[in-house]
Amino acid sequence: MNKNKILPLAIAAALGSLSSTSVMAAGFQLAEYSATGLGRAYAGEAAMADNAAAQFRNPAMLTYLEGTQVSTGLIYVDPNVDVDGTTTQTNPFTQQSTSTATSSKDFADAAFIPNFYASHQVNDQVFLGLALSSNFGMHTKLDDGFKGTQFGNEASVMTMEINPNIAYRINDQFSIGGGVRYVMGEGSIGAKSSADVLGGLIPSGTTLKYMEGDDTSWGWQAGAAWQINPDNRVGFNYRSEVDLRLEGHATGFAFGTVTKQLAGSMGLTLPATAELASFHQLTNKVAVHASVNWTDWSTFEKLEANIPSLSEPTQIVKQENWKDNYRFAVGATYELNDKTQLRSGVAYDTSAVDDANRTITIPETDRLWLSLGAGYAWSKDLTLDAGFTYIFAKEADVVEPRPGIESDAAGALFGGTFKGQTTGSVWLAGVQATYRF
């Protein structure tokens, strides 16, 4: 699964919610496409045109960029996700139960997310753009001593997009844009026994399920902008879902082997997204902006493997049962002087799972974003931007096995049931440089 080593553009989080980094954005979605937007909690992005990065959230905004521009940056993401709880094992013969406290601290990886964007004005009506960034990613790994690994001990998803775009200015009020998305992705998910089973015939730490693979696929995006008047603008963007068939290998007790690698594949749908945003210049110095985002997480119903060498090739890896999520953001921009721009924003991300479907490997929950940022015009051609965000994740209960989920019930045989809470926070810091030719 190493054919796409260009994938470092992706990052930290975990599968199922691509879980732990789920504190950054809903599920394993990454909002962090630019440091410029980071400083305002990505409020109003589909209606903003600070630099060439704008095309990643709405290609129609290319029509607001004069000449040729190049923008590149880096965002550091540092999640702190903990899970604490109790496992309970019941002796099948005596029916006596034994409870054990267990926890795993800081089990989501920190990561850098780079990006690169270029835009070019062909004439007064036609504009071209190129975006290299990531929209989905995560990596989590629970401590080896954690007593709930039978339900999942690690998960990762990494993606990178190459996204060429074109935009057309219809008139002074309306613009449209669109582009294709070439997506490279890889992922893995695993579970291990957390207790000795059958008198030690299946010792603690035995791989129950592990699968990894990679794939490439295509998607598209389309957007529009309406300049209502010189001070007010509305933008809309839609990004299609992308279906990946992660080709690789599987191993584990559930697949009949703990040593041999079996060729197989696992489907993973990167969901469709949409954004409605607005920008309002209130005074010469003050502007406000807002956006509502929707992600079609209801397509993430289950992780299912296909292993042709097995008598039953189709194997459920994890039932997910996610739901669509929404993000609400408001921000403000203040022109301190001719060279310096200050930004701030607040956002609220709703969870992509109900309480009944939350899992240890994907402790998905509501999140609150608080952001600050600044831009500085070093010269008429060079602008530097920086942003900082702190995310509070709502404390949430986790119970596994979940009622009625067969794949969870099977996991409970290898370490008992789990009941606990997940807590988390994330801080992000980013820088961006834009040069205009």
C-alpha positions as CSV (number, residue, x, y, z in Angstrom):
1,M,0.0,0.0,0.0
2,N,2.9,2.3,-0.6
3,K,2.3,3.3,-4.1
4,N,1.1,6.8,-3.1
5,K,3.9,8.0,-0.9
6,I,3.1,11.5,-2.1
7,L,0.3,11.2,0.5
8,P,2.1,13.1,3.3
9,L,-0.2,15.9,2.4
10,A,-2.9,14.1,4.4
11,I,-2.6,13.7,8.2
12,A,-3.7,12.9,11.6
13,A,-6.9,11.4,12.6
14,A,-8.5,7.9,12.7
15,L,-11.0,5.7,10.7
16,G,-14.5,5.1,11.6
17,S,-14.3,8.7,12.5
18,L,-11.1,8.6,11.2
19,S,-11.7,9.0,14.7
20,S,-9.4,10.8,16.9
21,T,-8.7,13.6,14.7
22,S,-12.4,13.9,14.4
23,V,-11.9,16.7,16.9
24,M,-10.7,18.8,14.0
25,A,-13.7,18.6,11.8
26,A,-16.6,16.2,11.6
27,G,-15.6,12.6,11.0
28,F,-12.3,12.3,9.3
29,Q,-12.8,15.5,7.3
30,L,-10.1,18.2,7.3
31,A,-11.1,21.8,7.2
32,E,-7.5,23.0,7.3
33,Y,-6.9,24.0,3.7
34,S,-5.2,27.4,4.4
35,A,-3.8,29.4,7.3
36,T,-5.6,32.5,6.0
37,G,-9.0,30.9,6.6
38,L,-7.8,29.3,9.9
39,G,-7.6,32.7,11.5
40,R,-11.4,33.3,11.0
41,A,-12.5,29.6,11.8
42,Y,-13.1,29.1,8.1
43,A,-16.2,31.4,8.2
44,G,-17.5,32.5,4.9
45,E,-14.9,30.6,2.9
46,A,-17.1,30.1,-0.2
47,A,-17.5,33.8,-0.5
48,M,-13.9,34.9,0.3
49,A,-11.0,35.6,-2.2
50,D,-7.9,36.4,-0.1
51,N,-5.6,34.5,-2.4
52,A,-5.3,31.5,-4.7
53,A,-6.4,29.1,-1.9
54,A,-9.9,30.4,-2.3
55,Q,-10.5,28.0,-5.2
56,F,-10.4,24.9,-2.9
57,R,-13.6,26.1,-1.3
58,N,-15.2,27.7,-4.3
59,P,-13.6,27.8,-7.8
60,A,-15.9,30.7,-8.7
61,M,-13.8,32.9,-6.4
62,L,-11.0,32.7,-8.9
63,T,-12.7,35.5,-10.8
64,Y,-11.8,37.9,-7.9
65,L,-8.1,37.3,-8.3
66,E,-6.2,39.5,-10.6
67,G,-3.1,38.4,-12.6
68,T,-1.1,35.4,-11.5
69,Q,-0.9,34.3,-7.9
70,V,0.8,31.6,-6.0
71,S,-0.1,30.7,-2.4
72,T,1.5,28.0,-0.2
73,G,1.5,27.2,3.5
74,L,1.6,24.8,6.3
75,I,-0.8,24.0,9.2
76,Y,0.3,22.2,12.4
77,V,-2.4,20.2,14.1
78,D,-1.9,18.9,17.6
79,P,-4.9,16.9,18.9
80,N,-5.2,15.7,22.5
81,V,-7.8,12.9,22.7
82,D,-8.2,10.7,25.8
83,V,-10.6,7.8,26.5
84,D,-11.3,6.5,30.1
85,G,-13.6,3.8,31.2
86,T,-14.2,0.3,32.5
87,T,-14.1,-3.1,30.8
88,T,-16.3,-5.8,32.3
89,Q,-15.7,-9.6,31.6
90,T,-18.3,-12.2,32.5
91,N,-17.3,-15.8,33.2
92,P,-19.6,-17.9,30.9
93,F,-19.7,-20.7,33.4
94,T,-20.0,-18.9,36.8
95,Q,-21.6,-15.8,35.4
96,Q,-19.3,-13.8,37.7
97,S,-18.2,-10.4,36.3
98,T,-14.9,-8.7,36.8
99,S,-14.5,-5.0,36.1
100,T,-11.2,-3.3,35.2
101,A,-10.4,0.5,34.9
102,T,-8.6,1.3,31.7
103,S,-7.6,4.4,29.7
104,S,-5.6,5.6,26.7
105,K,-4.1,9.1,26.6
106,D,-3.3,11.4,23.7
107,F,-3.9,8.6,21.1
108,A,-4.4,10.9,18.1
109,D,-1.2,11.8,16.2
110,A,0.0,15.4,15.6
111,A,0.7,16.3,12.0
112,F,1.7,19.0,9.5
113,I,-0.8,19.7,6.6
114,P,0.9,21.5,3.7
115,N,-0.9,23.1,0.7
116,F,-0.1,24.8,-2.6
117,Y,-2.3,26.9,-4.9
118,A,-1.9,28.8,-8.1
119,S,-4.3,31.0,-10.1
120,H,-4.0,32.8,-13.4
121,Q,-6.3,35.4,-15.1
122,V,-6.5,34.5,-18.8
123,N,-8.7,37.6,-19.6
124,D,-11.5,39.6,-18.0
125,Q,-13.8,36.6,-18.0
126,V,-11.7,33.4,-17.8
127,F,-9.6,32.3,-14.9
128,L,-7.6,29.1,-14.2
129,G,-6.4,27.5,-11.0
130,L,-4.6,24.6,-9.5
131,A,-5.0,23.3,-5.9
132,L,-2.9,20.7,-4.1
133,S,-4.2,19.9,-0.7
134,S,-6.1,17.4,1.4
135,N,-9.8,17.3,2.4
136,F,-9.8,14.0,4.5
137,G,-7.3,12.4,6.8
138,M,-6.6,11.0,10.3
139,H,-4.5,8.6,12.3
140,T,-5.2,7.1,15.7
141,K,-3.6,4.3,17.7
142,L,-4.8,3.3,21.2
143,D,-2.2,2.3,23.9
144,D,-1.3,-1.4,23.8
145,G,-2.4,-1.6,27.5
146,F,-5.9,-0.3,26.8
147,K,-8.5,-2.9,27.6
148,G,-10.9,-2.0,24.8
149,T,-8.8,-2.8,21.7
150,Q,-11.1,-5.7,20.8
151,F,-13.4,-3.1,19.3
152,G,-10.6,-1.4,17.4
153,N,-7.0,-0.4,18.3
154,E,-5.9,1.7,15.3
155,A,-7.3,3.5,12.2
156,S,-5.9,5.8,9.6
157,V,-6.9,7.5,6.4
158,M,-4.7,9.7,4.3
159,T,-5.7,11.5,1.1
160,M,-4.2,14.1,-1.3
161,E,-6.1,15.9,-4.0
162,I,-4.8,17.4,-7.3
163,N,-7.6,19.8,-8.3
164,P,-7.4,21.9,-11.5
165,N,-10.2,24.5,-11.8
166,I,-11.7,27.0,-14.3
167,A,-13.9,29.9,-13.6
168,Y,-16.0,32.3,-15.7
169,R,-17.2,35.8,-14.9
170,I,-20.6,36.1,-16.5
171,N,-21.0,39.8,-15.6
172,D,-20.1,42.1,-12.7
173,Q,-22.6,40.3,-10.4
174,F,-22.3,36.6,-11.3
175,S,-19.5,34.1,-11.6
176,I,-19.3,30.3,-11.9
177,G,-16.5,27.8,-11.5
178,G,-15.8,24.1,-11.5
179,G,-13.0,21.6,-11.4
180,V,-12.0,17.9,-11.4
181,R,-10.5,16.2,-8.4
182,Y,-7.9,13.5,-8.6
183,V,-7.8,11.9,-5.2
184,M,-5.1,9.5,-3.9
185,G,-6.0,7.7,-0.7
186,E,-4.8,5.0,1.6
187,G,-6.2,3.6,4.9
188,S,-6.0,1.0,7.6
189,I,-8.0,-0.3,10.5
190,G,-7.3,-2.9,13.1
191,A,-8.5,-4.6,16.3
192,K,-6.7,-6.8,18.9
193,S,-7.7,-9.0,21.7
194,S,-7.2,-7.3,25.1
195,A,-7.5,-10.5,27.2
196,D,-6.4,-14.1,27.1
197,V,-9.2,-16.2,25.6
198,L,-9.7,-20.0,25.8
199,G,-7.1,-20.6,28.4
200,G,-4.5,-18.6,26.5
201,L,-5.0,-20.3,23.2
202,I,-5.8,-16.8,21.9
203,P,-3.5,-14.6,24.0
204,S,-3.9,-10.9,24.7
205,G,-2.6,-8.8,21.8
206,T,-3.7,-11.3,19.1
207,T,-4.7,-9.5,15.9
208,L,-8.4,-10.0,15.5
209,K,-8.8,-7.9,12.3
210,Y,-6.3,-5.8,10.3
211,M,-6.7,-4.4,6.8
212,E,-4.9,-1.8,4.8
213,G,-5.0,-0.7,1.2
214,D,-4.8,2.2,-1.2
215,D,-6.6,3.5,-4.3
216,T,-7.0,6.5,-6.6
217,S,-10.3,7.9,-7.9
218,W,-12.0,11.0,-9.4
219,G,-14.4,13.6,-8.2
220,W,-15.5,17.1,-9.1
221,Q,-16.6,20.4,-7.6
222,A,-18.7,23.3,-8.8
223,G,-19.4,26.7,-7.3
224,A,-21.0,30.1,-7.9
225,A,-20.7,33.6,-6.6
226,W,-23.3,36.5,-6.5
227,Q,-21.9,40.0,-5.9
228,I,-25.2,41.6,-4.7
229,N,-23.6,45.0,-4.5
230,P,-20.0,46.3,-3.8
231,D,-20.3,45.5,-0.1
232,N,-22.2,42.2,0.0
233,R,-21.5,38.8,-1.7
234,V,-22.9,35.3,-1.5
235,G,-21.0,32.1,-2.5
236,F,-22.0,28.5,-2.9
237,N,-19.9,25.4,-3.5
238,Y,-20.6,21.6,-3.9
239,R,-17.9,18.9,-3.8
240,S,-18.9,15.4,-5.0
241,E,-18.5,12.2,-3.1
242,V,-15.5,10.1,-4.1
243,D,-15.6,6.3,-4.0
244,L,-12.3,4.6,-3.1
245,R,-11.7,0.8,-3.3
246,L,-8.7,0.4,-1.0
247,E,-6.8,-2.6,-2.5
248,G,-4.3,-4.3,-0.2
249,H,-4.3,-7.1,2.3
250,A,-6.0,-8.4,5.4
251,T,-5.0,-10.6,8.3
252,G,-6.4,-11.6,11.7
253,F,-8.2,-14.2,13.7
254,A,-11.6,-13.2,12.3
255,F,-10.2,-13.9,8.8
256,G,-8.8,-17.3,9.7
257,T,-5.2,-16.3,10.0
258,V,-2.9,-14.3,12.3
259,T,0.2,-14.6,10.2
260,K,-0.7,-14.9,6.6
261,Q,-1.6,-11.8,4.5
262,L,-4.7,-12.3,2.4
263,A,-5.3,-10.2,-0.7
264,G,-8.5,-8.1,-0.4
265,S,-10.1,-4.7,-0.7
266,M,-12.3,-2.4,1.4
267,G,-14.7,0.3,0.1
268,L,-14.4,3.8,1.5
269,T,-16.6,6.7,0.4
270,L,-15.4,10.2,0.9
271,P,-18.7,12.1,1.4
272,A,-20.1,14.9,-0.7
273,T,-20.0,18.4,0.9
274,A,-21.7,21.7,0.3
275,E,-21.2,25.3,1.6
276,L,-23.3,28.4,1.6
277,A,-21.4,31.5,2.6
278,S,-21.7,35.3,2.7
279,F,-19.4,38.3,3.0
280,H,-20.4,41.8,4.2
281,Q,-18.3,44.9,4.2
282,L,-19.8,46.9,7.0
283,T,-17.4,49.8,7.0
284,N,-14.0,50.7,5.4
285,K,-12.3,48.8,8.1
286,V,-14.8,46.1,9.3
287,A,-16.2,43.1,7.4
288,V,-18.2,40.1,8.7
289,H,-18.6,36.7,7.1
290,A,-20.5,33.5,7.8
291,S,-21.1,30.1,6.4
292,V,-23.1,26.9,6.8
293,N,-21.5,23.6,5.7
294,W,-23.1,20.2,5.2
295,T,-21.4,16.9,4.9
296,D,-23.1,13.7,3.6
297,W,-21.8,11.5,6.4
298,S,-24.9,9.2,6.1
299,T,-23.0,7.5,3.3
300,F,-20.5,6.2,5.9
301,E,-22.7,3.2,6.9
302,K,-20.2,0.4,7.3
303,L,-16.6,-0.7,6.6
304,E,-16.9,-3.9,4.6
305,A,-14.0,-6.0,3.3
306,N,-13.9,-8.3,0.3
307,I,-11.4,-11.2,0.6
308,P,-11.7,-13.5,-2.4
309,S,-9.8,-16.4,-0.9
310,L,-12.3,-16.9,2.0
311,S,-15.4,-19.1,1.6
312,E,-17.5,-16.0,2.5
313,P,-15.6,-13.2,0.7
314,T,-17.7,-10.3,2.1
315,Q,-16.7,-9.5,5.7
316,I,-18.0,-6.7,8.0
317,V,-15.0,-4.9,9.5
318,K,-17.0,-2.3,11.4
319,Q,-20.6,-1.1,11.4
320,E,-20.7,2.7,11.6
321,N,-24.2,4.1,11.0
322,W,-23.2,7.8,10.7
323,K,-25.5,10.7,10.0
324,D,-25.1,14.0,8.1
325,N,-23.4,16.8,9.9
326,Y,-23.5,20.6,9.8
327,R,-21.0,23.3,10.6
328,F,-21.9,26.9,11.5
329,A,-19.3,29.6,11.5
330,V,-19.1,33.4,11.8
331,G,-16.0,35.6,11.6
332,A,-14.8,39.2,11.3
333,T,-12.0,41.0,9.5
334,Y,-10.5,44.3,10.7
335,E,-8.2,46.5,8.6
336,L,-5.8,47.8,11.2
337,N,-3.9,49.8,8.6
338,D,-2.8,49.7,5.0
339,K,-0.5,46.7,5.7
340,T,-2.1,44.7,8.5
341,Q,-5.4,42.8,8.6
342,L,-6.7,41.1,11.8
343,R,-9.1,38.2,11.8
344,S,-11.3,36.3,14.2
345,G,-14.0,33.7,14.1
346,V,-16.0,31.1,16.0
347,A,-17.5,27.9,14.6
348,Y,-19.6,25.0,15.8
349,D,-19.3,21.5,14.4
350,T,-22.1,19.0,15.0
351,S,-21.3,15.3,15.6
352,A,-21.6,12.9,12.7
353,V,-22.8,10.1,15.0
354,D,-25.6,9.7,17.5
355,D,-24.6,8.8,21.1
356,A,-25.7,5.2,20.4
357,N,-23.3,4.8,17.5
358,R,-20.2,6.4,18.9
359,T,-17.2,4.1,19.1
360,I,-13.8,4.0,20.8
361,T,-11.9,4.2,17.6
362,I,-14.1,7.1,16.4
363,P,-15.0,9.2,19.5
364,E,-16.9,11.6,17.3
365,T,-18.6,14.5,19.2
366,D,-19.6,18.2,18.9
367,R,-16.8,20.7,18.6
368,L,-16.4,24.5,19.3
369,W,-13.8,26.5,17.4
370,L,-12.2,29.7,18.6
371,S,-9.8,31.4,16.1
372,L,-7.5,34.4,15.7
373,G,-5.4,35.4,12.7
374,A,-3.5,38.2,10.9
375,G,-2.3,39.1,7.5
376,Y,0.6,41.4,6.7
377,A,1.4,43.0,3.3
378,W,5.2,42.7,3.2
379,S,5.1,44.4,-0.2
380,K,2.6,45.0,-2.9
381,D,3.3,41.5,-4.3
382,L,4.0,39.5,-1.1
383,T,1.5,38.8,1.7
384,L,2.1,36.8,4.8
385,D,-0.7,35.2,6.9
386,A,-0.9,33.4,10.1
387,G,-3.8,31.8,12.0
388,F,-4.4,30.0,15.4
389,T,-7.3,28.0,16.5
390,Y,-8.3,26.1,19.7
391,I,-11.0,23.5,19.5
392,F,-13.0,22.3,22.5
393,A,-14.5,18.8,22.0
394,K,-17.6,18.0,24.0
395,E,-17.2,15.1,26.5
396,A,-19.1,12.1,25.3
397,D,-20.1,8.7,26.5
398,V,-18.9,5.5,24.6
399,V,-20.4,2.1,25.1
400,E,-19.3,-1.0,23.2
401,P,-20.7,-3.4,22.1
402,R,-23.5,-1.2,20.8
403,P,-26.9,-2.8,21.0
404,G,-27.9,-4.8,17.9
405,I,-24.4,-4.5,16.2
406,E,-23.2,-8.0,15.4
407,S,-19.6,-7.0,14.7
408,D,-19.4,-5.4,18.2
409,A,-20.8,-8.4,19.9
410,A,-18.1,-10.6,18.4
411,G,-15.4,-8.3,19.7
412,A,-16.7,-8.5,23.2
413,L,-15.7,-12.2,23.3
414,F,-12.0,-11.1,23.3
415,G,-11.9,-8.7,26.3
416,G,-15.4,-8.0,27.5
417,T,-17.6,-4.9,27.3
418,F,-16.5,-1.3,27.6
419,K,-18.2,1.7,29.1
420,G,-16.5,5.1,29.4
421,Q,-16.1,8.7,28.2
422,T,-13.9,10.4,25.6
423,T,-12.6,13.9,26.0
424,G,-10.4,16.0,23.7
425,S,-9.1,19.3,22.5
426,V,-7.0,20.4,19.5
427,W,-4.9,23.4,18.8
428,L,-3.9,24.4,15.3
429,A,-1.3,27.0,14.0
430,G,-0.6,27.8,10.4
431,V,1.3,30.2,8.2
432,Q,0.7,31.1,4.5
433,A,2.6,33.1,1.9
434,T,1.1,34.6,-1.2
435,Y,3.0,36.1,-4.1
436,R,1.4,38.0,-7.0
437,F,3.1,38.3,-10.3
